[in-house]
Amino acid sequence: MLYLNYFHEVQDSGVGDGKWHGSVGGIVCAPLDKVWGVISQTKRLPEWMPMVERCTGLAGEEDEAGYVRLVSGFMFPQPDGERSWIKERLVSLDSASHTYVYRMEASNVGLDGSVNSLKLADYGFGSTLVRWSFELNPLQDASEDSTIDYLGFLYKSCINRIEGAIEAESINASLS
């Protein structure tokens, strides 16, 4: 069972940077290290991000700042029906505190310059709190509330799938 909580933060979130901010959180019924093992590996992204078909490393080492990956799939509907793609750069990763930050460098979805942060915390009783924060530059001809709500929906759907990815990994391990 997964409990999700979503809230929309005000536009400048008290920092005066003019960016749009949002955050989603959820509790995954799995230990912290198992959740980290799923979300911190690029190759496992399609297992818990339902809209991602492929995630490919382009440059650098996966667990080091500067690592670049290309994420593609149907994250954001395109007028021509083509797949969405986002080139992301790892800003920071700290395995000890179970956090990482990615910056969207380029995309065909208008989110260039956006920053996503994931942070995990032990929630007790073998469960993990996942907090996904994001900030983006205001989008022309788009509503802040609608954009933040849509991203919140996407990211909540990802958190919903983490537990299933861990269960699938356990089943596959027992069959091997």
C-alpha positions as CSV (number, residue, x, y, z in Angstrom):
1,M,0.0,0.0,0.0
2,L,1.3,3.4,-1.0
3,Y,0.4,6.7,0.5
4,L,1.0,9.7,-1.7
5,N,0.9,13.3,-0.8
6,Y,1.1,16.2,-3.3
7,F,1.3,19.9,-2.8
8,H,2.0,22.8,-5.0
9,E,4.5,25.4,-3.8
10,V,4.1,29.1,-4.6
11,Q,5.9,30.4,-7.7
12,D,9.0,31.8,-6.1
13,S,8.9,29.4,-3.1
14,G,10.4,32.2,-1.0
15,V,13.7,32.3,-2.9
16,G,12.7,35.0,-5.4
17,D,14.1,33.1,-8.4
18,G,11.0,33.4,-10.6
19,K,10.9,29.6,-11.2
20,W,7.9,27.4,-10.8
21,H,8.3,24.9,-7.9
22,G,6.5,21.7,-7.0
23,S,7.0,18.6,-4.9
24,V,5.5,15.1,-4.6
25,G,6.1,12.5,-1.9
26,G,5.1,9.0,-1.2
27,I,5.9,6.1,1.1
28,V,7.1,2.9,-0.6
29,C,6.7,-0.3,1.4
30,A,10.3,-1.4,0.9
31,P,13.6,-0.7,2.8
32,L,15.6,2.4,2.0
33,D,18.6,0.5,0.4
34,K,16.3,-1.5,-2.0
35,V,14.5,1.7,-3.1
36,W,17.9,3.4,-3.6
37,G,19.1,0.4,-5.6
38,V,16.2,0.9,-8.1
39,I,16.0,4.7,-8.4
40,S,19.8,5.4,-8.5
41,Q,20.5,3.3,-11.6
42,T,20.0,4.7,-15.1
43,K,19.4,1.3,-16.6
44,R,16.4,0.7,-14.2
45,L,14.6,4.0,-15.0
46,P,12.0,2.3,-17.4
47,E,11.1,-0.2,-14.5
48,W,9.7,2.6,-12.4
49,M,9.0,5.5,-14.8
50,P,6.0,4.2,-16.8
51,M,6.4,6.8,-19.5
52,V,10.1,6.1,-20.2
53,E,10.9,3.6,-22.9
54,R,14.7,4.0,-22.9
55,C,17.4,5.7,-20.8
56,T,20.9,5.7,-22.3
57,G,24.1,6.9,-20.8
58,L,25.9,9.4,-23.1
59,A,28.9,10.7,-21.1
60,G,30.7,10.2,-17.8
61,E,30.2,7.7,-15.0
62,E,26.7,7.1,-13.7
63,D,27.4,7.8,-10.1
64,E,29.5,11.0,-10.6
65,A,28.4,14.6,-11.1
66,G,28.5,15.5,-14.8
67,Y,27.1,12.2,-16.0
68,V,24.8,12.7,-19.0
69,R,21.9,10.5,-20.0
70,L,19.2,10.6,-22.7
71,V,15.7,9.7,-21.5
72,S,13.1,9.0,-24.2
73,G,9.5,7.8,-24.3
74,F,6.0,9.3,-24.1
75,M,6.6,11.6,-21.0
76,F,4.9,14.6,-22.7
77,P,2.5,14.4,-25.6
78,Q,4.1,15.8,-28.8
79,P,1.9,17.4,-31.5
80,D,3.6,15.2,-34.2
81,G,3.1,12.0,-32.2
82,E,6.9,11.6,-31.8
83,R,8.5,10.4,-28.6
84,S,9.6,12.9,-26.0
85,W,13.3,13.1,-25.2
86,I,15.3,14.8,-22.5
87,K,19.0,15.1,-22.1
88,E,19.8,15.2,-18.4
89,R,23.0,16.0,-16.5
90,L,23.7,14.7,-13.0
91,V,24.3,17.7,-10.7
92,S,25.0,15.7,-7.6
93,L,24.6,12.2,-6.1
94,D,25.1,11.3,-2.5
95,S,24.6,7.6,-1.8
96,A,25.1,8.2,2.0
97,S,22.2,10.6,2.2
98,H,20.2,8.8,-0.6
99,T,19.8,12.0,-2.7
100,Y,20.5,13.0,-6.3
101,V,19.8,16.0,-8.5
102,Y,19.5,16.1,-12.3
103,R,19.3,19.1,-14.6
104,M,17.5,18.9,-17.9
105,E,20.0,20.3,-20.4
106,A,18.0,20.0,-23.6
107,S,14.7,18.5,-24.7
108,N,11.9,18.5,-27.2
109,V,9.4,19.2,-24.4
110,G,10.3,22.8,-23.3
111,L,11.8,21.9,-19.9
112,D,15.4,22.9,-20.6
113,G,17.0,24.2,-17.4
114,S,14.6,22.3,-15.1
115,V,16.0,20.7,-12.0
116,N,14.7,17.5,-10.4
117,S,15.8,16.4,-6.9
118,L,15.1,13.0,-5.3
119,K,15.6,12.4,-1.6
120,L,14.9,9.2,0.3
121,A,14.5,8.8,4.0
122,D,13.9,5.7,6.2
123,Y,10.3,5.9,7.2
124,G,10.5,2.9,9.7
125,F,8.9,-0.5,9.6
126,G,10.8,-1.4,6.3
127,S,9.4,1.5,4.4
128,T,10.9,4.5,2.6
129,L,9.7,8.1,2.2
130,V,10.4,9.4,-1.4
131,R,10.4,13.1,-1.9
132,W,10.7,14.4,-5.5
133,S,11.1,18.2,-5.8
134,F,11.3,20.1,-9.1
135,E,11.8,23.6,-10.4
136,L,11.4,24.9,-13.9
137,N,11.5,28.1,-15.8
138,P,8.1,29.5,-16.6
139,L,6.7,28.1,-19.8
140,Q,5.4,30.5,-22.4
141,D,1.6,30.0,-23.1
142,A,1.3,27.6,-20.2
143,S,-0.5,27.8,-16.9
144,E,1.8,27.4,-13.9
145,D,-0.9,25.4,-12.0
146,S,-1.6,23.1,-14.9
147,T,2.1,22.5,-15.5
148,I,2.9,21.8,-11.9
149,D,-0.1,19.5,-11.6
150,Y,0.8,17.6,-14.7
151,L,4.4,17.1,-13.5
152,G,3.1,16.1,-10.1
153,F,0.9,13.5,-11.7
154,L,3.8,12.1,-13.7
155,Y,6.2,12.0,-10.8
156,K,3.5,10.4,-8.5
157,S,3.0,7.7,-11.1
158,C,6.7,7.0,-10.9
159,I,6.7,6.7,-7.1
160,N,3.8,4.4,-7.4
161,R,5.9,2.0,-9.5
162,I,9.0,1.7,-7.4
163,E,7.5,-1.0,-5.1
164,G,6.5,-3.0,-8.2
165,A,10.0,-2.8,-9.6
166,I,11.5,-4.1,-6.3
167,E,9.0,-6.9,-6.2
168,A,9.8,-7.9,-9.8
169,E,13.5,-7.9,-9.0
170,S,12.8,-10.3,-6.0
171,I,10.8,-12.6,-8.2
172,N,13.4,-12.7,-10.9
173,A,16.2,-13.3,-8.4
174,S,14.2,-16.3,-6.9
175,L,13.7,-17.7,-10.4
176,S,17.5,-17.5,-11.2
